């Protein structure tokens, strides 16, 4: 719980500068939560800042008065620091003014985009399918295999005795597999690849060009449910078990529909923004030297 509170405070503090720059003439009905040198912090400001937090953290804030109290104290901390910076005239320094102007510009641009552009949030299924049908080459996929591996790490230029020790270990594991041991269990116990050992060495599906050549050649030459001979790569010695294969072909629509939607949403929103910028360039006199 303490760790989560720290995360909330960090996120909250990150959103403070933009809100402070906006200033506030609080409504009289607002409850004043804190005051620093005549500047007040109200319940509506707290609510507005809380909205910038992820939904789960907003719920925690609403349910935990202690977190609310801490946020108010953080506002006080930030505000006294800002007051002191202003008293020192830091906001008048050229490089600081440039940063403040940049921050102001970002806030205003975000606000304008929210007001003037209807951001697409979903794409009709028919449009997704049309994109898929009209861009067949994008979804062509070469042969894929799914495999597990066990890695015993050893440097490429390791001393002969070190290399020999790693080789003997991988040969010992190969013998255990021939005697009926579980590949997944051995991977969890012996593999030195932290990214896959927790999953029993599972690497998921991959295609050609995604692994180092020695590993790739051995993996694609191994039949389903068989284990390769020990393979030496720059990382060390591997044993590879192929668990599935996919023939070359077009990726099914269902597997890429989300990817297509992400692409189309990005394109639509980018086009809307470019159109707005083009219209504004006609409205305002633009000179580029």
N, C-alpha and C positions, 0 to 999 in steps of 0.2 A: 504493500500500500504506500509506503514511504517513497519507493522508487517511482510509482505512478504519479504521486504528488509532485515530485521533482520534474517529471516530464511535462505535466500540466503547467507548472510555473515557467519552465523554459519556453514552451510554446506561447504562453501568454506574454512573456516579456518580449519575445520576438515580434509580436504584433503591436506592442506599445508605441514605437516611434511613429508609425504611420498615423495612428489615432491621435497622438499628441500633436502632430503637425496640423491636423485638421482644426484643432481648437474646439471649444464648445460653449454655446450660450444655452445652458441647461434650462429645460422647462421648469417652471416654479413647482410643478407637482413632483418633480424628481426628488428622491431622497438623497441628500448629500452624505456620502460615505467617508470622505476624507477631504482635507484641505491642506494645501502647502503654499504659503506665501500669497494667499488670496486666490489661488487656482483651486477649483473644486473638482472632485471626482464623484460622479453621481451613479445611481443605480442603472440609469439608462446607458451610460457609458460602459459599465461593467457588462451589461447584457449584450451590447453591441460587440465588445471585445470577445466575449465568450462565444459568439456565433462563429468566430474565425477558427475555433477549435474543432477537432473531429467530433462527430456525434457521440461516440462513446464517452469522450472526455467531458462533453457538455452535460451528459447525464450525471456523471460523477460530481461535477461542479454543483449541479442543482440539488443533489442529494447530500452534499457534505458541506455544512457551514464552516468547518475548519479550513477547507480549501478556499472558500470565498474570502475568509479573513486573511489568509496568506496572500491572495491575489491583491487585495486592497493594500496590504503592507508592501507588496512589490511595486505597486503604482507609486506609493509614497517614496520608496527608495529611488525609483527611476526619476521621479519628478524633482527631488532635491538635487540629484546629479545634474539634471538638465538646467535647473535654476542656477547652479554654480557655474556650469559651462557658459551660460548666457551672461552671468555677472563678470566672467573673465573675458567676454567678448569673442569667444570662440566661434559663435555663429556669424561673426563679421569677417572671419578669415576667408581668403579666397578659395582655398581648396575645400574648406568645410561648406561654404556657400554652394559650390558646385555639386557637392554630394547631396545637400538638402534640395537643390533644384532638381537633381536627377530623381530623388525620392518622390518629390511632389509630382513630377512628370509621370512617373510610373503609376501613382495613385490615380491621377486624372485620366490617364489612358485606360486603365482598367475600368474606371467608372463609366467612361464614354462608350467603351465596347459593350458593357453591360446594358447601357441605355439604347444604343443604336443598332446593335447587331443581335439578331435572334439566333443564338448559338444552337446548332443542330445537336440533339442529344441521342437520337436514334435514327436508323435507316430502315425503311419498309423492307420486309423480307424479299419482295419481288425485285427491288433494286439491287439487293445483295446478290441474288441469284443471277441477275442480268450481268452484273460485273464479273461474276465467276465464269459465266458462259462466254463473255466477250474478251476475256483475257486468259485463254487456256494455257499459254506458255508459262505464265506466272506460277501455275500450280502443278507443273510437271515435276516429278520427283524421281530421282534415281533410286537404285536398289538401297534398301535400308535394312539394317540388322539391329537386333536387340541383344545385349550381352551383359554378362557380369565379368568382373575381373578381380584377381588378387595381385597386389603389387608388393614386392619386396624392394624397397628403395636402395639404390647404390649409385654413386656418381659415375658418369661416363668414364672419367679418367682415374677411378679409384685404384688403390694399390691392389695387386693381384690377390693377396690373401683376403682382402675385404670383399672383392668381387667373388672370389671362390666361396666365401661364407654365405653370401646372398644366394648364389647359385645352388648351393647344397640345400638351403632352406626351401627354395621354390621346388626343387626336385623331391624333397621330403613331402611337401604338400601335394605334389602331383601323385605320389605313391598313395597318400591317404585317400585321394579322390578315386583312384583305381580300386581301392579296397572298400569303397562304398560310402565314404564320408560326404557330408552335405557341403556343397560348394558355398552356399550362403553362410553356413556356420563357420567354415574356415575363413571366409573373407572377413567376417566380423571379428574373429579372434586374431588373425595374422596380418591382414592387409594393411599397408601403410599409406593408403590413399584415403585421407580423412573425409573427402567429399562423397565417397561411395561405400565405405566399409560399414557404416551404420545401417545401410540398406542391403547388406549382404553382397556388396560389390556391384549392385545394379547400376548400369550406365544409361539405361533407357535405349531408345532407338537413335541411331546415328547413321549418316551416309558417308560416302567417300569424301575425303578432304577434311574431315572433322577431327581425325586422330593422326598421330605421327605415323609415318609410312610403315614402319615395321609392325606396329600394333594393327594398323588397318589391314595390311596384307594377310596377317595371320587370322584376324577375325573373319574377314570375308572368305577365307579359304576353309573355315571350320563349319561343319554341318550343324544343324539344329540339334541341341541337347548333347553335343560332343564338346570336349575340352581340348584346347590347343596344347601343343608342346610348349615348354617354357620359351618365352619371347623376350629378347633383350632390347630395350630402348634406352634413350638418354635418361629415363627416369629410374630404370632398374629392371628387374625381372618380373614378368607377368605370366599368369595363367588366365586364359580367356574361355568362358563358356558361353556359347551362342544359344539363346533361348527362343528366338523368333526371327523371321525374315519377311520383308515386304518386297514384292517384285516392283520394278520400275513402273510408273504410271501416273495418272492424275490423282492428286490428293482429293478425297471425297469432300464435297461442299460442306458437310456438317463439321468437318475438322478445321475448316478455315473461315467459317462464316464470321466469327468474332474478329479475326484478323482483318477480314475485308471491311467489316463495319468500322473498325478503328481507323483504317486507311481512308475510307470515304468520309467519315466525320471530320478528320483532320483536313482533308481536301476542301470540303464544303466550308468549314469555318475559316480556312486560310483564304479562300476565294471571296467570302463575304468581307473579310477585313481588307483585302486588296482593293475590292470595289469601293469601300468606304474611303480608303486613302486616296484613290484616284479622283473621286468626286471632290474631296476636300482640297486636293491640289489645284483643281479648277476654281474652287471658291476663293482660296487664299493665294496671294501672289507668292510664287516660289522662285527663288534664284539660287542656283548652285554655282559657286565660283571654283 
